[in-house]
Amino acid sequence: MNSSRYISRRTFLSGGAAACAYGAVPSWARSKRRIAANDKANIAFIGIGNYGAQNLTELARENIVAVCDVDWRTRAQLPGRGGLASEVAAKYPQAKRFDDWRIMLESMDRQIDAVVVCTADHVHAVAAITAMKMGKHVYCEKPLAHTIGQVRAMTAAAHKYPQQATQTGIVGHASEDVRRIVEWVRDGAIGKIEKIDVWQSDWTAGQRYTSPYDEIAHVQDQVVVPAEVKWDLWLGPAPERPYNPMYLPLRWRNWLDFGTGILGDHGPHFMDPVIWALDLGYPDEISADTDPGYVGAARQQMFARYSHVNYHFPAKGARAAVPLKWYGYATPEIPKGWNKSEPFPTGGGILHGTKGTLVFGPVYNSKPGAPKQVWLLPEEVDREYKRPDATIARPQSHWLEWIDAARDGKQPSANWQYGGLVTEICLLGNIAIQHAGTTLRFDPKSRSFTNSAAANSMFDHGTRARWKLPT
C-alpha cells in the first residue's frame, strides 16, 4: 500500500473526530453536492475484492475517488484467487486507499457523492446507513443486510432520506431477461401460476459455502493474522473471535456471524423475477428441512449444507395463493418439455402455469451475447406465444441505473424498499432452516411470526459497541 495516500485509524482519531468514526454523524458532515447532468459522480467503494471489483469496473466511467478494503494480500499469498483488492486498487491510482471505511467517509466527506458497499454481509447495514446519513447515494450489494432488523433499519433510512438514490445489488434486475420474465408472466404467457421452484445446485460455484461442519472445532484456534489482513476491521459489528483462514477469503458466508448462506447470497437473484412479476409480498407460512448433520453446534455456528424451504404466499388481488420451494444445493424435478440435450441450469427458477412452464437460469449473468437464460415450455407454447411489446424501461445497466437516478433525483427500480423485501424473504427462509421441522406462521401485517418467539428473536442480534447502527 502506498503510505503517502493511506490514512491510519490512529492518525485520524487523534484529530478529534472519533465520534463520527464510530457512527455519530455531525451536522457539518452531511455533504449533498448535487451531481449535475454532465458531471461525473465522485464514488467511494467499501470492499473492492471479489465482486467489488466488478462494481468498480461497471462504474469506471465515473470518478473513483477512494477505495477501502481490509485484506490487501497479494497474488503470491493468494494464488488462484480472483479480484484481489491489492490488484484492483492498482488499476485506480488516483483513488485514495483506506483500511477503515469510517475514516474514509469522514476524512473525504465533501469529496464523495456516492458510496458502493461490497463488504461481507455483516457490515452492509452499518456502512450503508452511515453513508446515507452523511448525504450519500448508496449502492449496497445483496443481500441488503445480515439480519431482518438491519434490513428494516436500512429501509427506514431510505424512507427518511428519499432524495438519496439507493440500489440493491441484484444485478439481473436490470437485465433484458428479468424484465422479459416479468412482462411475459403478467401477460399470461403460461397462464395462472400454480407453483414456483427456485434453486441453486452447483457446488463448484458455491465452494465458499460448503465448509464441513467439523471446522467448528477450530473456531478458537490461535492463528497468526497476516499483516495485510485488518482482522478487527473485518469483524466490524460481529462478535469477537480469532482470525482463521477458514473464513477468508470467501467462505465467511457459511458462518452465521458473518454471512447469510446460499439462500441469502443467490436467493435474491432468483427470487427477484418472481417476487416482481407476481407481486408476492410476504409469505404467511414457512417450513424447512435440512441434511441430517445440521444439529447441535452446527446449527449454532453455520448454515446447512443442504436445505429445502417451503414458502406459502397468500392470495393477492386477482392472483391466487402460490407455493414456492427453495432448493439449497439440490435440483428440482426437471419440467416436462425440457430439451434433454441441453444442460439444465445449475441455478434459477421454474414457474409452473396452467398453460405451460417458464424456466430461467442465472439471470445475474445476463448480458448482450450471453447464453439464453429464459425458456418457455413445452415447445408449442414457445412457438405460439406472441411476445408483447416492452412495457418496462430497459436501463443501460443495474449500476448505471443507480447513478443516473442519483443525477435525476429519482429512485432506481431495485431501491432499498424493494430490495429490502427480497432480502427479508430470503432471511425468513434462513430462520426456517434453523427451525427445520417446524412450520412457522408469519403475519404479513405485523411482519412477525405468530407461533414462535424463538424465531422472532432471530430478527436481530447484538453488535460490538463501537459498531452499532447509527440512528
Backbone torsions as a table, in degrees:
resi	resn	phi	psi	omega
1	MET	NA	137.1	178.8
2	ASN	-72.8	107.4	-173.8
3	SER	-65.5	-22.9	179.8
4	SER	-69.3	-19.7	179.9
5	ARG	-109.9	-1.0	-177.4
6	TYR	-96.2	131.9	178.3
7	ILE	-109.2	118.1	-177.1
8	SER	-77.7	156.2	178.5
9	ARG	-62.5	-42.0	-177.8
10	ARG	-63.4	-44.4	179.6
11	THR	-61.4	-42.5	-178.1
12	PHE	-67.2	-48.2	-176.2
13	LEU	-65.0	-28.5	178.7
14	SER	-68.9	-13.3	179.0
15	GLY	-82.3	2.1	173.4
16	GLY	92.9	12.5	-177.1
17	ALA	-109.7	26.9	-176.3
18	ALA	-59.8	-36.6	-177.0
19	ALA	-60.2	-45.1	-179.3
20	CYS	-69.0	-36.8	-179.4
21	ALA	-60.7	-23.7	178.8
22	TYR	-101.9	17.3	168.6
23	GLY	114.7	-19.8	178.1
24	ALA	-81.9	116.1	-171.5
25	VAL	-101.9	111.9	-180.0
26	PRO	-69.8	160.1	-175.0
27	SER	-60.6	-34.7	-177.0
28	TRP	-70.0	-13.8	-176.8
29	ALA	-85.6	-2.8	-175.5
30	ARG	-84.3	80.5	-177.9
31	SER	-85.1	124.5	-178.0
32	LYS	-131.0	55.6	179.3
33	ARG	-64.5	124.6	179.9
34	ARG	-70.9	135.2	177.7
35	ILE	-89.3	108.8	-179.6
36	ALA	-65.8	158.9	-173.9
37	ALA	-54.5	-38.2	-176.4
38	ASN	-101.6	5.4	179.7
39	ASP	-87.8	151.9	169.0
40	LYS	-84.6	143.8	177.2
41	ALA	-81.5	142.6	174.3
42	ASN	-88.5	111.9	-172.5
43	ILE	-115.7	136.7	173.3
44	ALA	-112.2	144.2	-175.9
45	PHE	-117.7	128.9	176.0
46	ILE	-108.5	102.4	-174.4
47	GLY	96.6	106.2	-176.5
48	ILE	-124.3	3.5	175.1
49	GLY	-84.9	164.9	175.9
50	ASN	51.8	-119.4	-175.2
51	TYR	-69.8	-22.6	175.7
52	GLY	-58.8	-30.0	178.8
53	ALA	-63.1	-39.0	177.7
54	GLN	-66.9	-40.2	178.1
55	ASN	-58.2	-41.7	177.1
56	LEU	-60.9	-46.6	-179.3
57	THR	-60.6	-42.9	-176.8
58	GLU	-69.1	-22.6	-178.9
59	LEU	-111.9	17.8	-174.7
60	ALA	-66.4	-15.4	178.4
61	ARG	-71.6	-17.3	179.3
62	GLU	-88.9	-177.8	176.6
63	ASN	-87.8	114.0	176.8
64	ILE	-89.3	104.3	-171.3
65	VAL	-99.7	-21.4	-178.8
66	ALA	-157.5	146.4	176.8
67	VAL	-134.8	145.4	-178.2
68	CYS	-135.5	137.9	173.9
69	ASP	-154.9	168.6	-178.7
70	VAL	-122.3	5.8	178.8
71	ASP	-135.8	101.2	-174.8
72	TRP	-106.7	26.9	178.9
73	ARG	-65.0	157.3	-174.5
74	THR	-100.9	174.4	178.7
75	ARG	-60.5	-35.8	179.3
76	ALA	-63.8	-32.4	179.9
77	GLN	-83.6	-28.8	-178.1
78	LEU	-129.4	67.2	-179.6
79	PRO	-63.9	141.8	177.1
80	GLY	83.8	-5.2	179.7
81	ARG	-90.0	141.9	178.0
82	GLY	-96.9	159.9	172.7
83	GLY	60.5	45.8	177.5
84	LEU	-72.4	135.4	-178.3
85	ALA	-58.6	-36.8	-179.0
86	SER	-62.4	-37.0	179.6
87	GLU	-80.0	-37.3	179.3
88	VAL	-63.9	-46.0	-178.2
89	ALA	-62.0	-33.0	-179.1
90	ALA	-64.2	-21.4	179.0
91	LYS	-79.7	-10.8	-177.9
92	TYR	-127.7	67.5	-174.4
93	PRO	-63.2	-20.3	179.7
94	GLN	-75.7	-16.0	-176.1
95	ALA	-86.2	132.4	176.0
96	LYS	-71.5	142.9	-177.0
97	ARG	-105.9	141.5	179.7
98	PHE	-138.7	154.2	168.6
99	ASP	-92.0	-37.3	-172.0
100	ASP	-109.0	114.7	-177.3
101	TRP	-65.1	-27.1	179.5
102	ARG	-64.6	-41.5	177.5
103	ILE	-66.9	-41.1	179.1
104	MET	-58.4	-49.4	-178.2
105	LEU	-64.3	-41.1	-177.2
106	GLU	-70.0	-48.1	-174.2
107	SER	-74.0	-24.5	-177.6
108	MET	-114.5	16.9	-173.5
109	ASP	-42.9	-55.6	-173.3
110	ARG	-74.1	-6.6	178.2
111	GLN	-100.6	-1.0	-174.5
112	ILE	-114.8	127.4	174.5
113	ASP	-96.4	-35.5	-170.5
114	ALA	-146.7	154.0	-176.0
115	VAL	-132.4	138.3	173.2
116	VAL	-111.3	125.5	-179.0
117	VAL	-106.6	116.4	179.8
118	CYS	-138.3	52.5	179.1
119	THR	-92.1	-174.4	166.1
120	ALA	-62.2	153.2	-171.3
121	ASP	-54.0	-37.2	-172.5
122	HIS	-70.1	-11.0	-179.8
123	VAL	-102.1	-12.5	-174.9
124	HIS	-49.9	-55.0	-169.6
125	ALA	-64.7	-49.0	-176.0
126	VAL	-65.4	-39.0	178.7
127	ALA	-69.3	-45.1	-176.1
128	ALA	-67.5	-43.3	-178.9
129	ILE	-68.9	-38.3	176.8
130	THR	-59.5	-45.2	179.1
131	ALA	-63.1	-41.0	-179.8
132	MET	-64.5	-41.8	179.6
133	LYS	-65.5	-20.6	177.1
134	MET	-90.1	8.6	174.2
135	GLY	88.8	18.2	-176.5
136	LYS	-97.2	148.1	165.8
137	HIS	-74.4	140.5	-172.5
138	VAL	-133.4	127.0	170.4
139	TYR	-104.8	123.2	-179.1
140	CYS	-122.6	131.7	179.1
141	GLU	-60.0	158.6	172.9
142	LYS	-84.4	156.2	-13.2
143	PRO	-64.1	150.8	-172.5
144	LEU	-55.6	-36.6	179.2
145	ALA	-153.3	176.4	-174.7
146	HIS	-84.8	-29.7	-178.9
147	THR	-133.3	162.0	177.7
148	ILE	-62.9	-40.2	177.7
149	GLY	-60.1	-39.9	178.0
150	GLN	-67.5	-40.2	177.0
151	VAL	-57.9	-45.9	-177.9
152	ARG	-67.4	-32.2	174.6
153	ALA	-66.4	-36.8	178.7
154	MET	-68.9	-43.2	179.4
155	THR	-67.6	-32.1	176.1
156	ALA	-66.3	-39.6	177.7
157	ALA	-64.7	-40.8	178.4
158	ALA	-63.8	-37.0	177.2
159	HIS	-67.6	-35.8	-178.3
160	LYS	-72.2	-31.3	-177.3
161	TYR	-121.2	66.8	-173.4
162	PRO	-67.4	-16.4	-179.3
163	GLN	-76.6	-8.8	-179.2
164	GLN	-103.8	124.6	-176.4
165	ALA	-73.5	129.9	175.2
166	THR	-117.8	149.5	177.6
167	GLN	-145.1	140.5	176.5
168	THR	-100.2	135.9	-172.2
169	GLY	-76.8	44.4	171.5
170	ILE	-89.6	79.7	-162.8
171	VAL	-63.3	-26.2	178.0
172	GLY	-65.8	-17.4	-177.5
173	HIS	-55.2	-33.9	-178.1
174	ALA	-89.1	-2.1	-172.9
175	SER	-77.5	159.2	174.4
176	GLU	-60.9	-38.9	-178.0
177	ASP	-61.6	-50.1	-177.3
178	VAL	-65.2	-41.2	-178.6
179	ARG	-69.1	-31.3	175.0
180	ARG	-68.6	-41.6	177.6
181	ILE	-57.2	-48.4	-178.2
182	VAL	-60.8	-46.0	-179.0
183	GLU	-64.8	-42.4	-177.5
184	TRP	-68.7	-42.9	179.7
185	VAL	-63.9	-44.6	179.3
186	ARG	-65.9	-27.0	179.5
187	ASP	-80.9	-6.7	179.2
188	GLY	84.9	24.4	-176.8
189	ALA	-55.2	-36.9	-179.0
190	ILE	-118.9	18.2	178.2
191	GLY	79.6	-154.5	179.5
192	LYS	-79.4	137.6	-176.7
193	ILE	-79.6	126.7	-177.6
194	GLU	-101.6	-32.6	175.8
195	LYS	-163.3	163.0	-177.0
196	ILE	-134.5	138.4	170.6
197	ASP	-117.2	137.5	176.7
198	VAL	-134.5	138.0	-172.6
199	TRP	-154.1	161.1	166.2
200	GLN	-140.7	117.1	-173.5
201	SER	-118.7	-11.0	-171.1
202	ASP	-80.3	109.0	178.1
203	TRP	-68.3	-33.0	-178.4
204	THR	-61.4	-46.0	180.0
205	ALA	-70.3	-20.2	-172.9
206	GLY	-113.5	26.3	-177.9
207	GLN	-57.6	-26.1	-179.0
208	ARG	-66.9	-13.6	-177.9
209	TYR	-105.2	-3.4	-164.9
210	THR	-104.0	30.9	175.9
211	SER	-58.3	134.3	177.1
212	PRO	-67.7	148.6	-177.2
213	TYR	-60.9	-25.0	-177.0
214	ASP	-70.4	-7.1	174.4
215	GLU	-66.8	-17.2	178.0
216	ILE	-57.4	-29.7	-179.4
217	ALA	-64.8	-14.6	-175.5
218	HIS	-105.4	8.8	-176.2
219	VAL	-58.7	-36.2	-178.0
220	GLN	-98.0	9.2	176.4
221	ASP	-59.2	144.5	177.2
222	GLN	-99.3	107.6	-176.7
223	VAL	-118.9	137.9	179.2
224	VAL	-64.5	130.8	179.8
225	VAL	-83.8	125.5	175.7
226	PRO	-57.3	141.8	-177.8
227	ALA	-58.1	-28.4	-177.4
228	GLU	-80.5	-9.2	180.0
229	VAL	-101.1	119.1	179.5
230	LYS	-92.9	81.4	-167.1
231	TRP	-63.5	-43.6	-178.8
232	ASP	-63.2	-38.7	177.6
233	LEU	-69.5	-35.1	177.6
234	TRP	-65.1	-42.1	177.7
235	LEU	-59.9	-42.6	179.0
236	GLY	50.4	-120.2	-177.3
237	PRO	-72.7	-14.9	-173.3
238	ALA	-68.9	158.0	176.8
239	PRO	-59.8	152.0	177.6
240	GLU	-61.9	135.7	169.1
241	ARG	-161.0	154.4	-178.2
242	PRO	-66.7	151.3	173.1
243	TYR	-61.8	144.9	173.7
244	ASN	-152.9	135.3	179.4
245	PRO	-64.0	-9.3	177.1
246	MET	-73.1	-7.8	175.7
247	TYR	-98.0	-36.9	-172.1
248	LEU	-122.6	142.9	-10.9
249	PRO	-82.6	161.5	167.1
250	LEU	78.2	-42.6	-167.7
251	ARG	-79.8	4.4	174.5
252	TRP	-59.9	-24.9	-178.3
253	ARG	-61.2	-22.1	-177.4
254	ASN	-79.9	-6.4	-174.0
255	TRP	-109.2	134.1	-175.4
256	LEU	-59.3	-34.1	-177.3
257	ASP	-68.9	-19.6	-172.1
258	PHE	-121.2	-38.8	-169.6
259	GLY	-117.9	-168.3	179.3
260	THR	-133.2	18.1	175.7
261	GLY	67.3	-173.9	-178.6
262	ILE	-68.4	-31.8	178.4
263	LEU	-68.9	-38.5	177.6
264	GLY	-71.3	-31.1	-176.0
265	ASP	-85.7	-56.5	-177.8
266	HIS	-92.1	-22.6	178.7
267	GLY	-53.3	-47.0	-180.0
268	PRO	-57.7	-36.7	178.3
269	HIS	-61.0	-44.3	-171.5
270	PHE	-90.6	-24.2	173.8
271	MET	-74.0	-33.3	-173.6
272	ASP	-49.4	-54.4	-176.1
273	PRO	-59.9	-37.1	-176.3
274	VAL	-80.2	-35.8	175.3
275	ILE	-61.6	-42.0	-178.5
276	TRP	-70.3	-49.5	-174.7
277	ALA	-64.5	-38.3	-173.2
278	LEU	-104.0	0.0	-178.0
279	ASP	49.1	55.8	-170.0
280	LEU	-64.6	-37.8	-173.5
281	GLY	68.0	-155.8	-179.4
282	TYR	-84.7	150.7	172.4
283	PRO	-75.6	164.5	174.3
284	ASP	-114.3	-2.8	178.5
285	GLU	-156.3	138.2	-179.7
286	ILE	-143.2	138.0	173.1
287	SER	-144.7	162.7	-176.5
288	ALA	-149.9	159.1	167.3
289	ASP	-137.1	155.4	-174.0
290	THR	-136.7	178.4	174.3
291	ASP	-67.4	152.0	-174.6
292	PRO	-60.4	-24.7	-177.0
293	GLY	-76.5	-6.9	-175.5
294	TYR	-85.5	74.8	-178.9
295	VAL	-141.9	166.0	173.2
296	GLY	57.1	-127.8	-176.5
297	ALA	-60.5	-32.9	179.8
298	ALA	-59.8	-44.4	-177.8
299	ARG	-70.8	-21.4	179.2
300	GLN	-83.8	-21.4	-171.9
301	GLN	-117.8	-33.7	-166.7
302	MET	-130.8	171.0	173.8
303	PHE	-91.0	155.9	-178.9
304	ALA	-65.8	143.6	177.0
305	ARG	-71.4	-34.9	175.8
306	TYR	-131.6	143.4	177.7
307	SER	-157.8	151.7	167.5
308	HIS	-124.7	136.4	176.0
309	VAL	-125.0	127.1	178.8
310	ASN	-105.0	114.5	176.2
311	TYR	-103.7	146.8	170.6
312	HIS	-124.3	120.1	179.7
313	PHE	-103.8	125.0	-176.0
314	PRO	-68.9	162.4	177.0
315	ALA	-58.8	148.1	-179.0
316	LYS	-147.1	118.2	-177.3
317	GLY	60.5	-129.3	-179.5
318	ALA	-83.3	-7.6	-178.1
319	ARG	-84.3	134.2	176.2
320	ALA	-75.0	165.2	174.1
321	ALA	-59.2	149.9	-177.2
322	VAL	-142.4	133.6	173.8
323	PRO	-88.2	146.6	176.7
324	LEU	-133.0	132.6	179.3
325	LYS	-118.9	128.2	176.2
326	TRP	-97.6	134.0	177.0
327	TYR	-115.0	108.6	178.2
328	GLY	-93.6	110.1	-174.2
329	TYR	59.6	43.2	173.9
330	ALA	-150.5	163.6	-179.1
331	THR	-119.2	132.5	176.5
332	PRO	-69.7	171.3	176.9
333	GLU	-62.0	130.2	-180.0
334	ILE	-69.2	128.6	-173.5
335	PRO	-70.3	154.7	176.6
336	LYS	-62.4	142.5	179.9
337	GLY	97.1	-9.3	179.1
338	TRP	-70.8	134.3	178.6
339	ASN	-69.5	109.3	-174.1
340	LYS	-65.9	-14.0	177.9
341	SER	-80.6	-10.8	177.9
342	GLU	-99.9	136.7	176.4
343	PRO	-66.2	139.0	178.6
344	PHE	-77.1	141.3	-178.1
345	PRO	-56.7	145.2	178.6
346	THR	-84.0	-3.7	175.1
347	GLY	-164.1	146.7	179.9
348	GLY	156.3	-146.6	-177.1
349	GLY	-148.5	155.3	175.3
350	ILE	-130.2	122.0	173.8
351	LEU	-105.2	116.5	-178.7
352	HIS	-94.6	116.8	-178.0
353	GLY	-115.2	172.2	-179.6
354	THR	-71.8	-19.7	-179.0
355	LYS	-107.0	-17.2	-175.6
356	GLY	172.8	-165.5	-175.0
357	THR	-131.6	140.2	173.2
358	LEU	-114.1	126.5	178.4
359	VAL	-115.7	136.3	171.7
360	PHE	-133.5	150.9	-179.3
361	GLY	-102.4	-151.8	-176.5
362	PRO	-71.4	83.1	-174.1
363	VAL	-67.1	-13.7	177.0
364	TYR	-69.9	-12.9	175.3
365	ASN	-96.4	6.0	-174.8
366	SER	-70.0	113.1	176.1
367	LYS	-144.6	159.8	177.3
368	PRO	-53.1	129.7	-179.8
369	GLY	89.0	-6.5	179.4
370	ALA	-73.8	158.9	178.0
371	PRO	-59.6	156.0	179.4
372	LYS	-56.8	137.1	-177.3
373	GLN	-123.0	-4.4	-177.3
374	VAL	-132.7	131.4	-178.8
375	TRP	-132.4	141.1	169.8
376	LEU	-105.7	131.6	-178.9
377	LEU	-126.1	151.2	-6.8
378	PRO	-73.9	-175.0	-173.3
379	GLU	-57.0	-38.4	-177.4
380	GLU	-68.1	-30.6	175.6
381	VAL	-65.7	-45.8	178.8
382	ASP	-61.6	-40.6	-176.1
383	ARG	-71.4	-38.4	-172.6
384	GLU	-92.5	-14.1	-176.3
385	TYR	-73.9	124.3	177.0
386	LYS	-87.1	111.1	-176.5
387	ARG	-64.5	133.6	179.0
388	PRO	-77.9	161.2	173.0
389	ASP	-64.3	151.6	178.6
390	ALA	-62.7	131.3	178.3
391	THR	-117.0	-11.7	179.7
392	ILE	-108.5	136.7	-178.6
393	ALA	-58.0	146.5	177.2
394	ARG	-110.7	97.9	178.4
395	PRO	-71.9	163.4	-179.2
396	GLN	-65.1	-38.6	173.8
397	SER	-164.6	167.7	-179.9
398	HIS	-63.8	-38.4	-178.3
399	TRP	-72.4	-43.9	-177.9
400	LEU	-73.0	-27.7	173.5
401	GLU	-58.9	-40.7	179.6
402	TRP	-65.4	-52.4	-174.0
403	ILE	-71.5	-30.9	175.2
404	ASP	-69.0	-35.9	175.7
405	ALA	-64.4	-37.4	177.4
406	ALA	-61.4	-39.7	178.2
407	ARG	-66.1	-37.2	-173.4
408	ASP	-89.0	-2.3	-177.7
409	GLY	70.5	32.5	-178.2
410	LYS	-121.5	178.4	174.1
411	GLN	-111.1	136.7	175.3
412	PRO	-74.7	173.9	-169.8
413	SER	-76.1	-20.9	177.6
414	ALA	-110.2	40.9	178.6
415	ASN	-61.2	173.8	-172.7
416	TRP	-65.5	-24.1	177.3
417	GLN	-64.7	-46.8	178.7
418	TYR	-73.4	-48.2	-179.7
419	GLY	-62.0	-28.9	177.1
420	GLY	-65.1	-41.9	177.7
421	LEU	-63.1	-47.2	179.6
422	VAL	-57.6	-45.3	-179.4
423	THR	-66.2	-43.4	-179.5
424	GLU	-59.4	-41.3	180.0
425	ILE	-59.6	-41.2	178.2
426	CYS	-67.9	-42.3	-179.0
427	LEU	-69.0	-32.6	173.1
428	LEU	-61.9	-37.8	175.8
429	GLY	-63.5	-38.4	177.0
430	ASN	-63.7	-37.3	176.6
431	ILE	-64.8	-39.7	176.9
432	ALA	-63.0	-38.0	177.8
433	ILE	-60.4	-39.9	179.0
434	GLN	-74.4	-12.8	173.8
435	HIS	-114.4	35.3	-176.7
436	ALA	-50.7	135.5	-178.7
437	GLY	95.0	-6.4	179.5
438	THR	-116.0	135.0	174.1
439	THR	-86.7	118.4	-179.8
440	LEU	-97.5	130.6	177.8
441	ARG	-102.4	129.0	-173.3
442	PHE	-117.9	133.3	178.2
443	ASP	-96.8	108.3	-178.4
444	PRO	-60.3	-24.9	-178.5
445	LYS	-76.0	-48.2	179.1
446	SER	-85.0	-11.4	-179.2
447	ARG	55.6	49.1	179.0
448	SER	-151.8	161.9	176.0
449	PHE	-78.7	141.2	-178.0
450	THR	-97.2	-10.1	-175.2
451	ASN	-127.7	16.3	-179.5
452	SER	-155.9	102.3	174.3
453	ALA	-65.3	-33.9	179.7
454	ALA	-62.6	-40.0	177.8
455	ALA	-66.8	-41.9	178.2
456	ASN	-63.1	-32.1	-179.7
457	SER	-66.8	-15.9	179.5
458	MET	-87.7	3.6	177.5
459	PHE	-66.7	-21.7	179.9
460	ASP	-155.2	170.5	176.3
461	HIS	-150.8	168.4	-178.4
462	GLY	-71.8	159.4	176.1
463	THR	-130.0	161.0	175.7
464	ARG	-62.8	143.4	-168.3
465	ALA	-53.7	-41.7	-175.3
466	ARG	-77.2	-0.7	-175.3
467	TRP	-123.6	22.0	179.8
468	LYS	-68.3	153.6	179.7
469	LEU	-62.7	135.0	175.7
470	PRO	-67.0	148.2	-179.2
471	THR	-113.6	NA	NA
